[in-house]
Amino acid sequence: MLLAPWAIGCGVARRLGGPELLLLAALVLLFLAHAQLLGGLRLRFAAAPDRAAAARGRRRVLALAAAAAVALAPLLLVWRLWGLLALGAVALGPAAASVALVRARLDRGVAGQVLAAAALSLSAPAAHYVAQGAWTRVAAALWAVSFLFFLGAVSYVQLKIDALRRRAPLPTLAARAAFAARPLALDAAALGAAWAALALGGLESRALAAFAPVAVQTLVGVARLDHPVRLKRLGILAVGHALAFTLLVVWLA
């Protein structure tokens, strides 16, 4: 969810150099710092807080944040890409929301996954901005299509998990389609929204073909909902689809 949108931003801009790699380093470091922060908050909100582990986590957060600042410094001071600060301000919203989800113990559920897809997809406009040196409507379009792709992935995985938990069989195709009605409707809406985003961004609508592999997976998955799914295999397929999506958007958009 972080790396694929970054690659899309660079690929659509047709540029990969020092600034883009520095941005990648900063994004990964900030991601790790945020993960450490959430881990520390889980310890803090636990029934029996581990203060020593929490202190170690705080030190890791500070070290990772400092390293990210070092990576960002040339982008701001040498290349004058001050627009990254505006995007950072936008990212503070999802960061604060993730803290609220941890407090409510909902961060590992669907809400946390959707929030992650929205926040981590910001790496696409960030990379495009760094590559172009200016904000354009293309950057917003790349965020939208990246978010919609990963939103569909989250929805599909949740569908498979719900099917595993269901004890009653789904013997007919009609029963499986009814069970999957919500994720299927979400996928259809996501395709429509992706088409609109591409149009508003001035990108080629043929880039919708990047959603084809996951659309086929969803249709086949719904038809086979009564078959057990191996979550490890599902994860490997998700990575493969993310790679295919990245390459197709860069090539077609």
SULNORJO-V171348 format. One record per pair of residues at least 6 apart in sequence whose ideal C-beta (glycine too) atoms are under 6 Angstrom apart, sorted by the first residue. I is the first residue (numbers start at 1). J is the second residue. D is the distance in Angstrom with one decimal. If there is no record, write none. Layout:
# SULNORJO-V171348
i = (I I)
j = (J J)
d = (D D)
This chain:
# SULNORJO-V171348
i = (1 1 1 1 2 2 2 4 4 5 5 5 5 6 6 6 7 8 8 8 8 9 9 9 9 10 10 10 10 11 12 12 13 13 13 15 19 19 19 20 20 20 22 22 22 23 25 26 26 26 27 29 29 29 30 32 33 33 33 36 36 36 37 38 39 40 40 41 42 43 43 43 43 44 75 81 83 83 87 91 94 94 97 98 101 101 101 110 113 114 117 117 117 118 121 121 121 124 124 124 125 125 125 128 128 129 129 137 138 141 141 141 141 144 145 145 148 148 148 149 152 152 152 153 155 155 156 159 159 160 163 169 170 170 170 170 176 176 180 187 195 195 198 198 203 204 204 206 207 207 207 209 210 210 210 213 213 214)
j = (116 117 120 150 31 120 123 242 246 121 123 124 146 24 123 127 246 124 142 246 249 124 127 128 142 16 20 127 131 250 250 253 128 131 132 131 75 79 130 127 130 131 71 74 75 130 71 68 71 72 123 64 67 68 68 64 61 64 65 57 60 61 61 102 57 54 57 102 102 49 50 53 54 54 81 130 129 135 126 122 115 119 115 115 107 111 112 158 154 154 147 150 151 147 143 146 147 142 143 146 139 142 143 139 142 135 139 201 201 197 198 201 203 197 194 197 190 193 194 245 187 190 214 238 183 186 218 180 183 229 225 226 176 179 225 226 222 225 222 218 205 208 205 207 253 252 253 252 249 252 253 248 245 248 249 241 244 241)
d = (5.9 5.7 3.9 5.2 5.7 4.4 5.3 4.7 4.6 4.7 4.6 3.5 4.0 5.8 4.1 4.7 5.1 5.2 5.7 5.5 5.2 4.3 2.9 3.9 5.7 5.0 5.1 4.9 5.8 3.2 5.9 5.6 5.1 3.5 5.4 4.1 5.9 5.5 5.0 6.0 5.6 5.9 5.2 6.0 5.8 5.0 4.4 4.8 3.9 4.7 5.4 5.2 5.0 3.8 4.8 5.1 5.2 3.7 4.8 5.3 4.7 4.7 5.1 5.5 5.7 5.1 3.6 4.8 5.9 5.8 5.3 5.6 4.7 5.9 4.8 5.8 5.6 5.7 5.6 5.7 5.5 3.7 5.7 6.0 4.0 6.0 5.2 5.5 4.4 6.0 5.6 3.8 5.3 5.4 5.4 3.9 4.3 4.0 5.2 4.7 3.6 6.0 4.8 4.4 5.8 5.7 5.7 5.1 4.8 4.7 6.0 2.5 5.7 3.7 5.0 5.6 4.3 5.8 5.0 5.4 5.4 5.4 5.7 5.6 4.4 5.2 5.7 5.7 4.7 4.8 4.7 6.0 4.7 5.8 5.3 5.0 5.4 4.4 4.6 5.8 6.0 5.8 5.4 5.7 4.4 5.8 5.6 5.0 5.3 4.2 4.0 6.0 4.8 3.6 4.7 5.2 5.2 5.2)
